[in-house]
């Protein structure tokens, strides 16, 4: 690894999947962390966040967990949408390059956390401490001090991954958490049943006969388990329904006269909020502590893992002096923009699902009535745009390229064209002297230049013609002769250039002035 960490460990508040991922990614950069969680132990209850997106699995693979989560999870490739009993449309997901993971894998958050815990147990740079509730935060130019019980703990930086209940910590940091909470609730039941033909698709129902005027979402999970979410009124009483037999009737309206077992059931209210600041000095906010979105689209946990990766490489580079402290401010720039995108997408979904006024209610009814036969109306049906990596096209770290303009948010199930700010398409590559690997695995070892010409650079330079004999990566990039691609340590493209003299400027921009090693594994 790149030399001993020169500072105190990084403190991480919260041992959910975002905190776990943050700590494991920091360890990849040789950065020790102390993870503090107020709970006495892991509470393995319920499925919670189940839908893990392909590029999040790719991040987890960087810490040795992605393939295992994917292997244990259930793969689905098709999203189907119904109005009543009539199917409006279905779509499958684009395959940019030659990705190693499927578009989505369903696995309970509980099991995902267990797998990440197993990786943490093998990682000496991560110190996980249960029963440690952080009640105070104080920072100065040299680090951060937190109060835990009657004592204090010192760290170089702090990442708050305390989940939705981080109000007091946000207050101490002077961070507002603005947005709204929705009145309607959602009933969740994880049931185990034999439902032939349902195991590889997500089903969304508008106004089905068995939940009139509201929505139902069905996700397949491993071991013949299905997650069913019903939109229910604000005054819904789960215990009363379970006791009266109405819950059994509700389930049987969907699955018919089959045997089933309820594995878990709960009712939740959802929120749409984002912190006004994701960075306060040496403190970063991530995951649900930074943003809350409605569940349609699976953008909560998936976006939180994106926060973790963005935070980890920037803390490593700033702490080691490979970049200036200004790099940390770009965590707010990039991940706040990602959170606003998620809020915009999920708010549009909620406005369609639960119209806030009569005008939009009438419009929704008209759209649904026409959608089965009218492609234009079908495109307006919003059952939740599924999670996707954010594109940092407006980031201060990105060098724009007028020859490769960003086309805007892609169609449902699609991905943006490769270009500055966009996540690098993945594909198998072969590195001379090192053997086969994948493009993103290369990128996540530090800044990387992929080129079609001779280039001198302080970071690693690999020629596409030498590492991509089958041409899969070159084709996914749409790389043209003479182009130079600068890729960040989170596998996002920082610049596409044609003049080698511009590379140093682009690298300086991508790091707020670069002074680090060639790769993560090179000693400093």
Secondary structure as the mmCIF struct_conf table of DSSP 4:
data_model
#
loop_
_struct_conf.conf_type_id
_struct_conf.id
_struct_conf.beg_label_comp_id
_struct_conf.beg_label_asym_id
_struct_conf.beg_label_seq_id
_struct_conf.end_label_comp_id
_struct_conf.end_label_asym_id
_struct_conf.end_label_seq_id
BEND BEND1 UNK A 3 UNK A 3
BEND BEND2 UNK A 7 UNK A 7
HELX_LH_PP_P HELX_LH_PP_P1 UNK A 8 UNK A 9
STRN STRN1 UNK A 10 UNK A 13
BEND BEND3 UNK A 16 UNK A 16
HELX_RH_AL_P HELX_RH_AL_P1 UNK A 17 UNK A 28
TURN_TY1_P TURN_TY1_P1 UNK A 29 UNK A 30
STRN STRN2 UNK A 33 UNK A 37
BEND BEND4 UNK A 38 UNK A 41
BEND BEND5 UNK A 46 UNK A 46
BEND BEND6 UNK A 49 UNK A 49
STRN STRN3 UNK A 51 UNK A 53
HELX_RH_AL_P HELX_RH_AL_P2 UNK A 54 UNK A 61
TURN_TY1_P TURN_TY1_P2 UNK A 62 UNK A 64
HELX_RH_AL_P HELX_RH_AL_P3 UNK A 66 UNK A 72
BEND BEND7 UNK A 73 UNK A 73
STRN STRN4 UNK A 74 UNK A 76
STRN STRN5 UNK A 78 UNK A 83
TURN_TY1_P TURN_TY1_P3 UNK A 84 UNK A 85
STRN STRN6 UNK A 86 UNK A 92
STRN STRN7 UNK A 97 UNK A 97
BEND BEND8 UNK A 100 UNK A 101
BEND BEND9 UNK A 103 UNK A 103
STRN STRN8 UNK A 104 UNK A 106
HELX_RH_AL_P HELX_RH_AL_P4 UNK A 109 UNK A 121
TURN_TY1_P TURN_TY1_P4 UNK A 122 UNK A 122
TURN_TY1_P TURN_TY1_P5 UNK A 124 UNK A 125
STRN STRN9 UNK A 126 UNK A 130
BEND BEND10 UNK A 131 UNK A 131
STRN STRN10 UNK A 134 UNK A 140
TURN_TY1_P TURN_TY1_P6 UNK A 141 UNK A 142
STRN STRN11 UNK A 143 UNK A 148
TURN_TY1_P TURN_TY1_P7 UNK A 149 UNK A 150
STRN STRN12 UNK A 151 UNK A 155
BEND BEND11 UNK A 156 UNK A 156
STRN STRN13 UNK A 158 UNK A 160
HELX_RH_3T_P HELX_RH_3T_P1 UNK A 163 UNK A 165
HELX_RH_AL_P HELX_RH_AL_P5 UNK A 167 UNK A 173
TURN_TY1_P TURN_TY1_P8 UNK A 174 UNK A 174
STRN STRN14 UNK A 177 UNK A 193
TURN_TY1_P TURN_TY1_P9 UNK A 196 UNK A 197
TURN_TY1_P TURN_TY1_P10 UNK A 199 UNK A 200
STRN STRN15 UNK A 201 UNK A 206
BEND BEND12 UNK A 207 UNK A 207
HELX_RH_3T_P HELX_RH_3T_P2 UNK A 209 UNK A 211
TURN_TY1_P TURN_TY1_P11 UNK A 212 UNK A 213
BEND BEND13 UNK A 214 UNK A 214
STRN STRN16 UNK A 215 UNK A 221
TURN_TY1_P TURN_TY1_P12 UNK A 222 UNK A 224
STRN STRN17 UNK A 225 UNK A 232
TURN_TY1_P TURN_TY1_P13 UNK A 234 UNK A 235
HELX_RH_AL_P HELX_RH_AL_P6 UNK A 238 UNK A 244
TURN_TY1_P TURN_TY1_P14 UNK A 245 UNK A 245
HELX_RH_AL_P HELX_RH_AL_P7 UNK A 246 UNK A 255
BEND BEND14 UNK A 257 UNK A 257
STRN STRN18 UNK A 260 UNK A 275
BEND BEND15 UNK A 276 UNK A 276
BEND BEND16 UNK A 278 UNK A 278
STRN STRN19 UNK A 279 UNK A 280
TURN_TY1_P TURN_TY1_P15 UNK A 281 UNK A 282
STRN STRN20 UNK A 283 UNK A 285
HELX_RH_3T_P HELX_RH_3T_P3 UNK A 287 UNK A 289
TURN_TY1_P TURN_TY1_P16 UNK A 290 UNK A 290
STRN STRN21 UNK A 291 UNK A 292
BEND BEND17 UNK A 295 UNK A 295
TURN_TY1_P TURN_TY1_P17 UNK A 296 UNK A 297
BEND BEND18 UNK A 298 UNK A 298
HELX_RH_AL_P HELX_RH_AL_P8 UNK A 300 UNK A 319
TURN_TY1_P TURN_TY1_P18 UNK A 320 UNK A 321
BEND BEND19 UNK A 322 UNK A 323
TURN_TY1_P TURN_TY1_P19 UNK A 325 UNK A 325
HELX_RH_AL_P HELX_RH_AL_P9 UNK A 326 UNK A 353
BEND BEND20 UNK A 354 UNK A 354
BEND BEND21 UNK A 356 UNK A 357
HELX_RH_AL_P HELX_RH_AL_P10 UNK A 358 UNK A 371
TURN_TY1_P TURN_TY1_P20 UNK A 372 UNK A 373
HELX_RH_AL_P HELX_RH_AL_P11 UNK A 375 UNK A 378
TURN_TY1_P TURN_TY1_P21 UNK A 379 UNK A 380
BEND BEND22 UNK A 383 UNK A 383
HELX_LH_PP_P HELX_LH_PP_P2 UNK A 385 UNK A 387
TURN_TY1_P TURN_TY1_P22 UNK A 393 UNK A 394
TURN_TY1_P TURN_TY1_P23 UNK A 396 UNK A 397
HELX_RH_3T_P HELX_RH_3T_P4 UNK A 402 UNK A 404
BEND BEND23 UNK A 409 UNK A 409
HELX_LH_PP_P HELX_LH_PP_P3 UNK A 410 UNK A 411
TURN_TY1_P TURN_TY1_P24 UNK A 412 UNK A 413
HELX_LH_PP_P HELX_LH_PP_P4 UNK A 416 UNK A 417
BEND BEND24 UNK A 418 UNK A 418
TURN_TY1_P TURN_TY1_P25 UNK A 420 UNK A 421
BEND BEND25 UNK A 422 UNK A 422
STRN STRN22 UNK A 423 UNK A 423
HELX_LH_PP_P HELX_LH_PP_P5 UNK A 424 UNK A 425
STRN STRN23 UNK A 426 UNK A 426
STRN STRN24 UNK A 428 UNK A 431
TURN_TY1_P TURN_TY1_P26 UNK A 432 UNK A 434
STRN STRN25 UNK A 435 UNK A 438
HELX_RH_AL_P HELX_RH_AL_P12 UNK A 439 UNK A 443
TURN_TY1_P TURN_TY1_P27 UNK A 444 UNK A 445
BEND BEND26 UNK A 446 UNK A 446
STRN STRN26 UNK A 448 UNK A 451
BEND BEND27 UNK A 452 UNK A 453
BEND BEND28 UNK A 458 UNK A 459
STRN STRN27 UNK A 460 UNK A 463
HELX_RH_AL_P HELX_RH_AL_P13 UNK A 464 UNK A 467
TURN_TY1_P TURN_TY1_P28 UNK A 469 UNK A 470
HELX_RH_AL_P HELX_RH_AL_P14 UNK A 472 UNK A 477
TURN_TY1_P TURN_TY1_P29 UNK A 478 UNK A 478
TURN_TY1_P TURN_TY1_P30 UNK A 481 UNK A 482
STRN STRN28 UNK A 484 UNK A 487
TURN_TY1_P TURN_TY1_P31 UNK A 489 UNK A 490
BEND BEND29 UNK A 491 UNK A 491
STRN STRN29 UNK A 492 UNK A 492
STRN STRN30 UNK A 493 UNK A 497
BEND BEND30 UNK A 498 UNK A 498
HELX_RH_3T_P HELX_RH_3T_P5 UNK A 500 UNK A 502
HELX_RH_AL_P HELX_RH_AL_P15 UNK A 503 UNK A 511
TURN_TY1_P TURN_TY1_P32 UNK A 512 UNK A 512
BEND BEND31 UNK A 513 UNK A 513
BEND BEND32 UNK A 518 UNK A 519
TURN_TY1_P TURN_TY1_P33 UNK A 520 UNK A 521
BEND BEND33 UNK A 522 UNK A 522
#
